[in-house]
Amino acid sequence: MGNVIVTGSNRGIGKAVLEKFAVNGWNIWAHGRARNEEFEDYISGIASENHIWIRPVYFELGDDRQIKSGMKRIFDDKEEIHVLVNNAGMGYYDTFQRTPVRKARELFDINFFAPYEIIQLTLRKMVLQKKGAVINMSSIASLDVNEGDCVYGASKAALNMLTRDLAAEVGRFGIRVNAVAPGPVRTDLLENIHLKRIAPHVMEEKSAMGRMGRAEEIANVVYFLATEESSYINGEVIRIDGGRK
Ligand SMILES: NC(=O)c1ccc[n+]([C@@H]2O[C@H](COP(=O)([O-])OP(=O)(O)OC[C@H]3O[C@@H](n4cnc5c(N)ncnc54)[C@H](OP(=O)(O)O)[C@@H]3O)[C@@H](O)[C@H]2O)c1
């Protein structure tokens, strides 16, 4: 048990990650983009059920100053930070030729530079603690070739290399850095972006298990990577896609 930061924890995969840590007795800084009363009611309910604290932290990942002040609020709590889950991210699906460079920059800002900065700030504490685990939310789009995933895939592939190289740099401080690369999971991101162009059965047929993943199945692997059960796994990008056909 310990203290964990989960970004993008108000819905989708991030919410399943938050619930997994909560039922296992972890204290949580629950990040969301903007203040949300319904979310605050929800987290105060699961915090009291599980005898933990869950503190909401809000910041926009595309705004450097907001990231810094949001992270400062976490540091002001003067608690140890044992685990950081960089889950928040933005989806995108279109061909390279239809994607202006402005859009590509936005994707890299949210999916790469924001976690980059959050990790850099968090590591200051983790290095002093000589202990910590960072888990980044990648995607199979970073590993497989798919028309339409060029920019999204590239932003997540950058995150993969950050994961692997950083693991080599900070392993000696007792800090592990890993990533998970889920296949399709039916969240708002998938509904609003991919499923507008690709039929669900096409995605399901690509998995050896003939179905999409569930958010809880991703959260289980994230949780495993956060705990001592995975104490010798470092610098890995782990696919969670039911096997690819
Ligand atoms: N679903 C999939 O099939 C799939 C597959 C592979 C990887 N992933 C990755 O898994 C992660 C979670 O995805 P999801 O499917 O759960 O998506 P989702 O339901 O759309 O949730 C995304 C989360 O990230 C937050 N977020 C996005 N942009 C943000 C910004 N600019 N500033 C602050 N917060 C921001 C959202 O906050 P708001 O609620 O305020 O928007 C939300 O909490 C992402 O990194 C995604 O790339 C998803």
PDBQT file of the ligand as one rigid body, heavy atoms in Angstrom, charges set to zero:
ROOT
HETATM    1  N1  LIG A 301      -9.513   3.310 -25.136  1.00  0.00    +0.000 N 
HETATM    2  C1  LIG A 301      -8.607   2.707 -25.859  1.00  0.00    +0.000 C 
HETATM    3  O1  LIG A 301      -8.933   1.914 -26.752  1.00  0.00    +0.000 OA
HETATM    4  C2  LIG A 301      -7.145   2.938 -25.616  1.00  0.00    +0.000 A 
HETATM    5  C3  LIG A 301      -6.228   2.047 -26.199  1.00  0.00    +0.000 A 
HETATM    6  C4  LIG A 301      -4.885   2.249 -26.001  1.00  0.00    +0.000 A 
HETATM    7  C5  LIG A 301      -4.455   3.289 -25.208  1.00  0.00    +0.000 A 
HETATM    8  N2  LIG A 301      -5.344   4.145 -24.641  1.00  0.00    +0.000 N 
HETATM    9  C6  LIG A 301      -4.827   5.231 -23.818  1.00  0.00    +0.000 C 
HETATM   10  O2  LIG A 301      -5.385   5.104 -22.523  1.00  0.00    +0.000 OA
HETATM   11  C7  LIG A 301      -5.455   6.391 -21.894  1.00  0.00    +0.000 C 
HETATM   12  C8  LIG A 301      -6.861   6.612 -21.389  1.00  0.00    +0.000 C 
HETATM   13  O3  LIG A 301      -7.720   6.549 -22.487  1.00  0.00    +0.000 OA
HETATM   14  P1  LIG A 301      -9.293   6.320 -22.362  1.00  0.00    +0.000 P 
HETATM   15  O4  LIG A 301      -9.667   5.449 -23.477  1.00  0.00    +0.000 OA
HETATM   16  O5  LIG A 301      -9.675   5.974 -20.979  1.00  0.00    +0.000 OA
HETATM   17  O6  LIG A 301      -9.790   7.799 -22.734  1.00  0.00    +0.000 OA
HETATM   18  P2  LIG A 301     -10.942   8.746 -22.207  1.00  0.00    +0.000 P 
HETATM   19  O7  LIG A 301     -12.095   7.959 -21.712  1.00  0.00    +0.000 OA
HETATM   20  O8  LIG A 301     -11.134   9.737 -23.287  1.00  0.00    +0.000 OA
HETATM   21  O9  LIG A 301     -10.261   9.464 -20.943  1.00  0.00    +0.000 OA
HETATM   22  C9  LIG A 301      -9.151  10.275 -21.142  1.00  0.00    +0.000 C 
HETATM   23  C10 LIG A 301      -8.757  10.895 -19.820  1.00  0.00    +0.000 C 
HETATM   24  O10 LIG A 301      -7.633  11.772 -20.052  1.00  0.00    +0.000 OA
HETATM   25  C11 LIG A 301      -7.993  13.098 -19.673  1.00  0.00    +0.000 C 
HETATM   26  N3  LIG A 301      -7.413  14.082 -20.577  1.00  0.00    +0.000 N 
HETATM   27  C12 LIG A 301      -7.377  14.031 -21.926  1.00  0.00    +0.000 A 
HETATM   28  N4  LIG A 301      -6.830  15.151 -22.429  1.00  0.00    +0.000 NA
HETATM   29  C13 LIG A 301      -6.515  15.934 -21.358  1.00  0.00    +0.000 A 
HETATM   30  C14 LIG A 301      -5.949  17.221 -21.213  1.00  0.00    +0.000 A 
HETATM   31  N5  LIG A 301      -5.586  17.938 -22.282  1.00  0.00    +0.000 N 
HETATM   32  N6  LIG A 301      -5.766  17.723 -19.974  1.00  0.00    +0.000 NA
HETATM   33  C15 LIG A 301      -6.133  17.004 -18.884  1.00  0.00    +0.000 A 
HETATM   34  N7  LIG A 301      -6.693  15.782 -18.956  1.00  0.00    +0.000 NA
HETATM   35  C16 LIG A 301      -6.880  15.257 -20.169  1.00  0.00    +0.000 A 
HETATM   36  C17 LIG A 301      -9.514  13.144 -19.775  1.00  0.00    +0.000 C 
HETATM   37  O11 LIG A 301     -10.028  14.222 -19.017  1.00  0.00    +0.000 OA
HETATM   38  P3  LIG A 301     -11.475  14.865 -19.403  1.00  0.00    +0.000 P 
HETATM   39  O12 LIG A 301     -12.512  13.933 -18.869  1.00  0.00    +0.000 OA
HETATM   40  O13 LIG A 301     -11.484  16.198 -18.758  1.00  0.00    +0.000 OA
HETATM   41  O14 LIG A 301     -11.519  14.971 -20.887  1.00  0.00    +0.000 OA
HETATM   42  C18 LIG A 301      -9.870  11.771 -19.232  1.00  0.00    +0.000 C 
HETATM   43  O15 LIG A 301      -9.800  11.749 -17.851  1.00  0.00    +0.000 OA
HETATM   44  C19 LIG A 301      -5.005   7.394 -22.967  1.00  0.00    +0.000 C 
HETATM   45  O16 LIG A 301      -3.654   7.719 -22.750  1.00  0.00    +0.000 OA
HETATM   46  C20 LIG A 301      -5.181   6.629 -24.262  1.00  0.00    +0.000 C 
HETATM   47  O17 LIG A 301      -4.324   7.103 -25.273  1.00  0.00    +0.000 OA
HETATM   48  C21 LIG A 301      -6.690   3.992 -24.831  1.00  0.00    +0.000 A 
ENDROOT
TORSDOF 0
